[in-house]
Amino acid sequence: VIGFKHPNHDKEQSIMFLSTSTQKQAFKFDLTLKSSKATSSAFIIIFSIVLLVINWRTLRAITKIPYEDATKEIPSNLLFNKYNFYGDDILPDLRHPPKYSRELAKVAIRPSTWTCGDKYDNSIDPLTNQKPIFVFVHIYKTAGSTLRSFFFNVAAICKKSWMLLISCTEVNLRSIQTDKGNWKNCKVKGELIRDGTSVSHKTTVSNSIVRERIDILLGHLRIGTADDAFPTLTNSTVPIQQQLYPHPLRYILVLRNPMDRFVSGIIFQLCSKTDKGLADNVTQEDAVHLVKKKVRNGRKSNQYQDRILKYLLTPAQVNAINKYANKINKSNSAVGKENNTTQQRLPNAAIKDEMEMVEYKARLAIHNLFHYNAIVGMTEQMPQSMNMIRHALGDKFQDDGRRAAFDEFFEFYSPSETPSSPEHNLNLRDDRDEYGEDDVDPEDESLSTDEPKGFVRNSSAERGVSTSLVMGELRKDEDFMRLFTEYVKFEQMIIDFGWDMHLKQFEEYEKAVKPRKLSSPVRKRKGF
């Protein structure tokens, strides 16, 4: 029995960690002691060391488990357990999901210290000892175009710098780990400096530029991309994953029901082909057929919907996972050759590892949402999400005129109608089609920097095709819906955690703005 005090809890923990095999060894040793009275103390010490070595990894893992989860069963078939992913500075222990608290929610949506309208503003966030920097991670088909427009107008009115990135999810890891060069495989599509001047899209981005020149960074980039812009974090002896909140960069992202997001992406692809003259006008039947085809082909190949991971895993994590995956592939190949059963063994091994790998990545994405304490909006609750973001931007203005201009422009982003609840109820008007349908593709370089004001509405619905109509048709096929549910189950894990964060953050927002009347009430989530 080993007694210890967990660093995050006051209660002592005592855990019996002797395995069955170790107990058998102890029993045999006891018989030896009875048969021989001349056993030396040195032999006892050696035996104790052997026990310690045998159980060292078990003890090392157990001491990381929070008190309330210490007695829960630890899954033994997960990839991160099987291949010893835990214990790495980049790939942390993920066997127990984090628990998001209202205290963290309050920190996440705290008002910024900057002053809207002051282009010489050098205010410091007292919690981070850094200037406020907001980073909007534009996840494909989650109302990103609306938020891009919103932040452009915030920067223009408040005289803050704004930089739009594209094709940045595959940024070169080494290039973001130093101040000496620019980020590679990452393009700057537009930049607005504090005096309102628009800069050529040929500008570059680097750690020093983000740290010294940018107030709002946004686009298709991974969470954690700019971690190395802050040497106080990366040069610390404590791994980034274990450092205290809040993070210097204030991440904002919007999530969406995974089925809706997948269907919306399919509709967008079909409409894009029509616009380019590569296909006839899109019909609802076309969208339904293509959705079923992609889902069935994906499950036939043992694939899961995981596109969201392009944004919710850090560049360092992706690099580390790829290294582990290469080791696993080499190990599987070696096993197959050794047993002369390569063709028989490898497919089964690949199927198991693929599912476990996607689950590990999904848990890692959840860990990142928690660690970076991101402000989480939901397309199903866009008015509430926009109000939270507005609150986080702060309430300091250089003058009353600036405040009035900001309030007037924000009315375009706070529609009075209450959006539908997240559950799929065909009797409710599905306002989710209003947001996210016009998102540009991550690789689309034809994006205009002439930002519109207000919500970007659903253009596909104007053609008679919308996410809600397609989903309604898909639900008629129960067998397919079971397959579809399996296909998106790991992304659904992430969205479920995101809903918990969103609801807690909105509750803290409500407390902060009372007794001011809210634009619309938030609905509690009743389930998928």
C-alpha positions as CSV (number, residue, x, y, z in Angstrom):
1,V,0.0,0.0,0.0
2,I,1.4,3.4,-1.0
3,G,0.1,6.6,0.6
4,F,0.6,10.0,-1.0
5,K,-1.1,13.4,-1.3
6,H,-2.1,14.5,-4.8
7,P,-0.8,18.0,-5.6
8,N,-4.3,19.2,-6.7
9,H,-6.2,17.9,-3.7
10,D,-5.9,18.0,0.1
11,K,-7.1,14.5,0.7
12,E,-4.6,11.7,1.1
13,Q,-4.9,8.8,-1.3
14,S,-3.9,5.2,-0.6
15,I,-3.7,2.8,-3.5
16,M,-3.0,-0.9,-3.5
17,F,-1.0,-1.4,-6.7
18,L,0.4,-4.9,-6.3
19,S,-0.4,-7.0,-9.3
20,T,-1.5,-10.6,-9.1
21,S,1.9,-11.8,-10.4
22,T,3.6,-9.7,-7.8
23,Q,1.5,-11.2,-5.1
24,K,2.5,-14.7,-6.2
25,Q,6.1,-13.7,-6.0
26,A,5.6,-12.3,-2.5
27,F,3.9,-15.6,-1.5
28,K,6.9,-17.7,-2.8
29,F,9.3,-15.4,-1.1
30,D,7.4,-15.9,2.2
31,L,7.8,-19.7,1.9
32,T,11.5,-19.2,1.3
33,L,11.7,-17.1,4.4
34,K,10.0,-19.9,6.5
35,S,12.4,-22.5,5.2
36,S,15.4,-20.5,5.8
37,K,15.9,-18.4,8.9
38,A,19.3,-17.0,7.7
39,T,17.9,-14.7,5.0
40,S,20.0,-11.6,4.9
41,S,18.7,-8.0,5.0
42,A,20.6,-7.3,1.8
43,F,18.4,-9.9,0.0
44,I,15.2,-8.1,1.3
45,I,16.5,-4.8,-0.1
46,I,17.2,-6.3,-3.5
47,F,13.7,-7.8,-3.6
48,S,12.1,-4.5,-2.7
49,I,14.0,-2.8,-5.5
50,V,12.7,-5.5,-7.9
51,L,9.1,-4.9,-6.8
52,L,9.6,-1.1,-7.2
53,V,10.9,-1.6,-10.8
54,I,8.0,-3.9,-11.7
55,N,5.4,-1.5,-10.5
56,W,7.1,1.8,-11.3
57,R,5.1,2.5,-14.4
58,T,1.8,1.7,-12.6
59,L,2.7,4.0,-9.7
60,R,3.8,6.7,-12.1
61,A,0.4,6.6,-13.9
62,I,-1.7,6.3,-10.8
63,T,-0.2,9.4,-9.1
64,K,-1.5,11.5,-12.0
65,I,-5.1,10.5,-11.5
66,P,-7.3,13.1,-9.6
67,Y,-8.6,11.9,-6.3
68,E,-12.2,11.6,-7.3
69,D,-11.3,9.4,-10.3
70,A,-8.6,7.2,-8.6
71,T,-10.9,4.3,-8.1
72,K,-12.4,4.2,-11.6
73,E,-11.5,1.5,-14.0
74,I,-8.7,2.4,-16.3
75,P,-9.3,1.2,-19.9
76,S,-6.6,-1.2,-21.1
77,N,-7.4,-1.4,-24.8
78,L,-6.9,2.2,-25.8
79,L,-4.0,3.2,-28.0
80,F,-2.6,5.8,-25.6
81,N,-2.4,3.1,-22.9
82,K,-1.2,0.3,-25.2
83,Y,1.6,2.3,-26.7
84,N,2.5,4.4,-23.7
85,F,1.4,7.7,-25.1
86,Y,0.8,9.1,-21.6
87,G,3.6,10.9,-19.7
88,D,4.8,12.8,-22.7
89,D,5.1,16.6,-22.5
90,I,3.4,17.0,-25.9
91,L,1.0,14.1,-25.6
92,P,-0.4,14.2,-22.0
93,D,-2.2,11.5,-19.9
94,L,-5.8,11.5,-21.3
95,R,-7.3,8.4,-19.7
96,H,-9.7,10.6,-17.6
97,P,-11.5,13.5,-19.3
98,P,-11.2,17.0,-17.8
99,K,-14.0,18.5,-15.8
100,Y,-14.8,22.1,-16.9
101,S,-15.8,24.4,-14.0
102,R,-17.7,27.6,-13.8
103,E,-14.6,29.2,-12.4
104,L,-12.8,28.5,-15.7
105,A,-15.8,29.6,-17.6
106,K,-15.7,33.0,-15.8
107,V,-12.0,33.4,-16.7
108,A,-12.7,32.5,-20.3
109,I,-15.3,35.2,-21.0
110,R,-13.7,37.9,-18.8
111,P,-13.8,41.4,-20.5
112,S,-10.7,42.5,-22.3
113,T,-8.6,45.3,-20.9
114,W,-8.1,47.0,-24.2
115,T,-9.7,50.4,-25.1
116,C,-11.8,50.5,-28.3
117,G,-10.7,53.4,-30.5
118,D,-7.2,53.9,-29.0
119,K,-4.6,52.9,-31.6
120,Y,-1.8,53.5,-29.2
121,D,-3.4,51.2,-26.6
122,N,-0.7,49.2,-24.6
123,S,-3.0,47.8,-21.9
124,I,-1.9,44.6,-20.2
125,D,-4.1,41.7,-19.1
126,P,-3.3,41.4,-15.3
127,L,-4.0,37.6,-15.4
128,T,-1.5,36.9,-18.2
129,N,0.8,39.9,-17.9
130,Q,0.5,40.2,-21.7
131,K,-1.4,42.5,-24.1
132,P,-4.8,41.0,-25.0
133,I,-4.6,38.9,-28.2
134,F,-7.7,37.1,-29.6
135,V,-7.3,34.1,-31.9
136,F,-10.3,32.9,-33.9
137,V,-9.9,29.4,-35.1
138,H,-12.1,29.1,-38.2
139,I,-13.4,25.5,-38.3
140,Y,-14.8,24.6,-41.7
141,K,-18.6,25.0,-41.9
142,T,-19.2,26.6,-38.5
143,A,-20.2,30.1,-39.3
144,G,-16.6,31.1,-39.8
145,S,-17.4,33.7,-42.5
146,T,-19.7,35.4,-40.2
147,L,-17.1,35.6,-37.4
148,R,-14.4,36.7,-39.9
149,S,-16.7,39.6,-41.0
150,F,-17.4,40.4,-37.3
151,F,-13.7,40.6,-36.3
152,F,-12.8,42.7,-39.3
153,N,-15.4,45.3,-38.3
154,V,-14.3,45.1,-34.6
155,A,-10.7,45.9,-35.8
156,A,-11.8,48.8,-38.1
157,I,-14.0,50.5,-35.4
158,C,-11.7,49.9,-32.4
159,K,-8.4,50.6,-34.3
160,K,-7.0,47.2,-33.6
161,S,-4.7,45.1,-35.9
162,W,-6.3,42.2,-37.7
163,M,-4.6,39.4,-39.7
164,L,-6.3,36.7,-41.7
165,L,-4.5,33.4,-42.4
166,I,-5.4,30.6,-44.8
167,S,-3.9,27.2,-45.5
168,C,-2.2,27.3,-42.1
169,T,-3.2,23.9,-40.7
170,E,-0.1,22.3,-42.2
171,V,2.3,24.9,-40.9
172,N,5.9,23.8,-40.6
173,L,6.6,22.9,-37.0
174,R,10.2,24.1,-36.9
175,S,9.3,27.5,-38.4
176,I,6.9,28.3,-35.5
177,Q,9.4,27.3,-32.9
178,T,11.8,30.2,-33.5
179,D,11.7,34.0,-33.8
180,K,14.3,34.0,-36.5
181,G,12.0,33.3,-39.5
182,N,8.5,33.4,-40.9
183,W,5.9,30.6,-40.6
184,K,6.2,28.2,-43.5
185,N,3.2,26.6,-45.2
186,C,1.0,29.4,-43.9
187,K,-0.4,32.3,-46.0
188,V,-1.5,35.7,-45.0
189,K,-4.6,36.7,-47.0
190,G,-5.2,40.1,-45.5
191,E,-4.0,42.4,-42.8
192,L,-5.4,45.6,-41.2
193,I,-3.1,47.7,-39.0
194,R,-4.2,49.9,-36.2
195,D,-4.6,53.1,-38.2
196,G,-7.1,51.4,-40.5
197,T,-4.7,50.8,-43.4
198,S,-5.1,47.6,-45.3
199,V,-1.8,45.8,-46.0
200,S,-0.9,43.7,-49.0
201,H,-1.7,40.0,-48.7
202,K,1.9,39.3,-49.5
203,T,2.9,40.1,-45.9
204,T,4.3,37.4,-43.8
205,V,3.6,36.1,-40.3
206,S,6.1,35.1,-37.5
207,N,6.2,34.7,-33.8
208,S,7.5,38.2,-33.3
209,I,4.8,39.7,-35.5
210,V,2.0,37.9,-33.6
211,R,3.5,39.0,-30.3
212,E,4.3,42.6,-31.1
213,R,1.9,43.6,-33.9
214,I,-1.3,41.6,-33.9
215,D,-4.5,42.2,-31.8
216,I,-6.8,39.8,-33.6
217,L,-5.5,36.7,-35.5
218,L,-7.9,34.5,-37.3
219,G,-8.3,31.9,-40.1
220,H,-7.8,28.3,-40.8
221,L,-5.1,27.5,-38.3
222,R,-4.5,25.0,-35.5
223,I,-5.1,25.8,-31.9
224,G,-1.7,26.3,-30.2
225,T,0.1,27.4,-33.4
226,A,1.4,30.6,-31.8
227,D,2.5,29.1,-28.4
228,D,6.1,29.7,-29.2
229,A,5.5,33.4,-29.6
230,F,5.6,33.6,-25.8
231,P,9.1,32.5,-24.6
232,T,7.9,32.6,-20.9
233,L,5.7,29.6,-21.8
234,T,8.0,27.5,-24.0
235,N,11.1,28.2,-22.0
236,S,9.5,27.1,-18.7
237,T,10.6,23.9,-17.0
238,V,6.9,23.0,-16.6
239,P,5.3,21.5,-19.8
240,I,2.7,23.8,-21.4
241,Q,0.0,21.3,-20.8
242,Q,0.6,21.5,-17.0
243,Q,0.8,25.3,-16.7
244,L,-1.8,27.4,-15.0
245,Y,-4.6,29.2,-16.7
246,P,-5.2,31.5,-18.4
247,H,-3.3,31.2,-21.6
248,P,-1.8,34.4,-23.1
249,L,-3.8,33.9,-26.3
250,R,-7.5,34.0,-26.0
251,Y,-8.9,31.4,-28.4
252,I,-12.4,31.7,-29.8
253,L,-14.0,29.0,-31.9
254,V,-17.5,27.9,-32.9
255,L,-18.6,24.2,-33.0
256,R,-21.5,22.5,-34.7
257,N,-23.4,19.3,-34.7
258,P,-21.1,16.9,-36.6
259,M,-23.9,15.5,-38.9
260,D,-25.0,19.0,-39.8
261,R,-21.5,20.1,-40.4
262,F,-20.7,17.1,-42.6
263,V,-23.9,17.5,-44.7
264,S,-23.3,21.2,-45.0
265,G,-19.8,20.5,-46.4
266,I,-21.2,18.1,-49.0
267,I,-23.8,20.7,-50.1
268,F,-21.0,23.3,-50.4
269,Q,-18.9,21.0,-52.6
270,L,-21.8,20.4,-54.9
271,C,-22.7,24.1,-55.2
272,S,-19.0,24.9,-55.9
273,K,-19.0,22.5,-58.8
274,T,-22.2,24.1,-60.1
275,D,-20.8,27.6,-59.8
276,K,-17.7,26.5,-61.7
277,G,-19.7,24.9,-64.5
278,L,-18.6,21.4,-63.6
279,A,-22.0,20.1,-62.7
280,D,-25.7,20.7,-63.2
281,N,-27.9,22.5,-60.7
282,V,-27.8,20.9,-57.3
283,T,-30.8,19.0,-56.0
284,Q,-31.7,17.6,-52.7
285,E,-31.4,14.1,-54.1
286,D,-27.8,14.8,-55.2
287,A,-26.8,15.8,-51.7
288,V,-28.5,12.8,-50.0
289,H,-26.9,10.4,-52.5
290,L,-23.4,11.9,-52.0
291,V,-23.7,12.0,-48.2
292,K,-24.7,8.3,-48.1
293,K,-22.0,7.3,-50.5
294,K,-19.2,9.1,-48.5
295,V,-20.3,7.7,-45.2
296,R,-20.7,4.2,-46.4
297,N,-17.3,4.2,-48.2
298,G,-15.7,5.7,-45.1
299,R,-17.1,3.0,-42.7
300,K,-16.2,0.3,-45.2
301,S,-12.6,1.5,-44.9
302,N,-13.0,1.8,-41.1
303,Q,-12.7,5.6,-41.3
304,Y,-14.4,8.1,-39.0
305,Q,-15.3,11.8,-39.5
306,D,-12.2,13.6,-38.1
307,R,-11.8,16.7,-40.2
308,I,-12.3,18.9,-37.1
309,L,-9.0,17.6,-35.8
310,K,-7.2,19.7,-38.4
311,Y,-8.0,22.6,-36.1
312,L,-8.1,21.2,-32.6
313,L,-4.7,19.5,-32.4
314,T,-1.6,21.6,-32.0
315,P,1.2,21.4,-34.6
316,A,3.5,19.8,-32.0
317,Q,0.9,17.2,-31.1
318,V,0.4,16.2,-34.8
319,N,4.1,15.8,-35.2
320,A,4.4,13.6,-32.2
321,I,1.5,11.5,-33.1
322,N,2.9,10.9,-36.6
323,K,6.1,9.7,-35.0
324,Y,4.2,7.2,-32.8
325,A,2.1,6.1,-35.8
326,N,5.3,5.3,-37.8
327,K,6.6,3.2,-34.9
328,I,3.3,1.3,-34.8
329,N,3.3,0.7,-38.5
330,K,6.9,-0.6,-38.4
331,S,6.0,-2.8,-35.4
332,N,3.0,-4.3,-37.2
333,S,5.1,-5.0,-40.3
334,A,7.8,-6.7,-38.2
335,V,5.2,-8.9,-36.5
336,G,3.7,-9.9,-39.8
337,K,7.0,-10.8,-41.4
338,E,8.2,-12.7,-38.3
339,N,5.0,-14.9,-38.3
340,N,4.9,-15.1,-42.2
341,T,1.2,-13.9,-42.0
342,T,1.5,-10.3,-43.1
343,Q,-1.6,-10.4,-45.3
344,Q,-3.7,-11.9,-42.6
345,R,-2.5,-10.0,-39.5
346,L,-2.0,-6.4,-40.8
347,P,-5.6,-5.6,-41.8
348,N,-7.0,-6.6,-38.4
349,A,-4.2,-4.7,-36.6
350,A,-4.8,-1.7,-38.8
351,I,-8.6,-1.7,-38.1
352,K,-8.0,-1.8,-34.3
353,D,-5.3,0.9,-34.3
354,E,-7.3,3.2,-36.6
355,M,-10.2,3.4,-34.3
356,E,-8.0,3.8,-31.2
357,M,-6.0,6.5,-32.9
358,V,-9.0,8.5,-33.8
359,E,-10.4,8.2,-30.3
360,Y,-7.1,9.3,-28.8
361,K,-7.0,12.3,-31.1
362,A,-10.6,13.2,-30.1
363,R,-9.7,13.0,-26.4
364,L,-6.6,15.2,-27.1
365,A,-8.8,17.8,-28.8
366,I,-11.0,17.8,-25.7
367,H,-7.9,18.3,-23.6
368,N,-6.9,21.3,-25.8
369,L,-10.3,23.0,-25.5
370,F,-9.9,22.6,-21.7
371,H,-6.2,23.6,-21.6
372,Y,-6.5,26.7,-23.7
373,N,-9.9,27.5,-22.0
374,A,-11.3,28.6,-25.4
375,I,-14.4,30.7,-25.7
376,V,-16.8,28.1,-27.3
377,G,-19.7,29.3,-29.5
378,M,-22.3,27.0,-31.0
379,T,-24.0,27.5,-34.4
380,E,-27.2,26.2,-32.8
381,Q,-26.9,29.2,-30.3
382,M,-25.4,31.9,-32.5
383,P,-27.1,35.0,-30.8
384,Q,-25.9,33.8,-27.4
385,S,-22.5,33.0,-28.8
386,M,-22.1,36.5,-30.3
387,N,-23.2,38.1,-27.0
388,M,-20.5,36.1,-25.1
389,I,-17.8,37.2,-27.6
390,R,-19.0,40.8,-27.5
391,H,-18.7,40.7,-23.7
392,A,-15.1,39.2,-23.9
393,L,-14.0,42.1,-26.1
394,G,-14.5,44.5,-23.2
395,D,-16.5,47.6,-22.5
396,K,-13.8,50.3,-22.6
397,F,-14.2,52.9,-25.3
398,Q,-12.2,56.0,-26.1
399,D,-15.4,58.1,-26.3
400,D,-19.2,57.9,-26.4
401,G,-19.2,58.2,-30.2
402,R,-17.0,55.1,-30.6
403,R,-19.3,53.2,-28.2
404,A,-22.4,54.2,-30.2
405,A,-20.7,53.1,-33.5
406,F,-19.8,49.7,-32.0
407,D,-23.3,49.1,-30.6
408,E,-24.8,50.0,-33.9
409,F,-22.6,47.7,-35.9
410,F,-23.1,44.9,-33.4
411,E,-26.9,44.9,-34.0
412,F,-26.1,43.2,-37.3
413,Y,-24.7,40.3,-35.4
414,S,-27.3,39.9,-32.7
415,P,-30.6,38.9,-34.4
416,S,-33.6,39.0,-32.1
417,E,-35.0,35.6,-33.2
418,T,-34.2,32.7,-30.9
419,P,-32.4,29.9,-32.7
420,S,-33.5,26.3,-32.6
421,S,-32.5,24.0,-29.8
422,P,-29.6,21.6,-30.5
423,E,-31.9,18.5,-30.6
424,H,-33.1,17.4,-34.0
425,N,-36.8,18.3,-34.0
426,L,-38.3,18.7,-37.5
427,N,-41.2,20.6,-36.1
428,L,-38.9,23.5,-35.1
429,R,-37.7,26.0,-37.7
430,D,-34.1,25.1,-38.3
431,D,-32.2,28.4,-38.0
432,R,-28.9,26.6,-38.2
433,D,-29.1,26.9,-41.9
434,E,-28.7,30.6,-41.5
435,Y,-25.1,30.3,-40.3
436,G,-22.1,28.5,-41.6
437,E,-23.5,27.5,-45.0
438,D,-21.4,30.1,-46.9
439,D,-18.1,29.1,-45.2
440,V,-15.2,29.2,-47.7
441,D,-13.2,26.1,-48.1
442,P,-9.9,26.0,-46.2
443,E,-7.9,25.8,-49.4
444,D,-9.9,28.5,-51.3
445,E,-7.5,31.2,-52.2
446,S,-10.1,33.3,-54.0
447,L,-11.4,34.7,-50.7
448,S,-12.1,38.3,-50.8
449,T,-11.0,40.6,-48.0
450,D,-13.9,43.0,-48.7
451,E,-15.7,42.0,-45.6
452,P,-19.5,42.4,-45.5
453,K,-21.4,43.6,-42.4
454,G,-23.7,41.1,-40.6
455,F,-24.4,37.4,-40.7
456,V,-23.4,35.6,-43.9
457,R,-26.6,33.9,-44.9
458,N,-27.3,30.5,-46.4
459,S,-26.9,30.7,-50.2
460,S,-27.5,27.0,-50.8
461,A,-31.0,27.3,-49.2
462,E,-31.8,29.8,-52.0
463,R,-31.2,27.0,-54.5
464,G,-33.8,24.8,-52.7
465,V,-31.1,22.7,-50.9
466,S,-30.3,23.2,-47.2
467,T,-28.8,21.1,-44.4
468,S,-32.1,20.7,-42.6
469,L,-33.9,19.4,-45.7
470,V,-31.2,16.9,-46.5
471,M,-31.0,15.8,-42.8
472,G,-34.7,15.3,-42.8
473,E,-34.5,13.0,-45.8
474,L,-31.6,11.1,-44.3
475,R,-33.5,10.4,-41.1
476,K,-36.0,8.4,-43.0
477,D,-33.4,5.7,-43.5
478,E,-32.9,4.3,-40.0
479,D,-30.2,1.8,-41.1
480,F,-28.1,4.6,-42.6
481,M,-28.6,6.8,-39.6
482,R,-27.1,4.1,-37.3
483,L,-24.1,4.0,-39.7
484,F,-23.9,7.8,-39.8
485,T,-24.0,8.0,-35.9
486,E,-21.0,5.5,-35.8
487,Y,-19.2,7.6,-38.4
488,V,-19.3,10.8,-36.4
489,K,-19.1,9.4,-32.9
490,F,-15.6,10.7,-32.1
491,E,-16.4,14.2,-33.3
492,Q,-19.6,14.0,-31.3
493,M,-17.4,13.4,-28.2
494,I,-15.7,16.7,-28.8
495,I,-19.0,18.5,-29.5
496,D,-20.6,17.2,-26.3
497,F,-17.7,18.6,-24.2
498,G,-17.9,21.8,-26.2
499,W,-21.6,22.1,-25.3
500,D,-20.7,21.8,-21.6
501,M,-18.2,24.6,-21.9
502,H,-20.6,26.8,-23.9
503,L,-23.4,26.4,-21.4
504,K,-21.2,27.2,-18.4
505,Q,-19.7,30.2,-20.1
506,F,-23.1,31.6,-21.1
507,E,-24.3,31.2,-17.5
508,E,-21.3,33.2,-16.3
509,Y,-22.0,35.8,-19.0
510,E,-25.6,36.1,-17.7
511,K,-24.3,36.7,-14.2
512,A,-21.9,39.3,-15.4
513,V,-24.4,41.4,-17.4
514,K,-27.3,41.3,-14.9
515,P,-29.7,43.1,-14.5
516,R,-29.2,44.1,-18.2
517,K,-31.8,42.3,-20.4
518,L,-30.3,39.7,-22.7
519,S,-31.2,39.6,-26.4
520,S,-32.5,36.0,-26.2
521,P,-32.5,33.2,-23.7
522,V,-30.3,30.2,-23.9
523,R,-31.8,26.7,-24.0
524,K,-30.5,23.9,-22.0
525,R,-29.2,21.0,-24.2
526,K,-31.5,18.0,-24.0
527,G,-29.3,15.6,-25.9
528,F,-28.3,14.6,-29.4
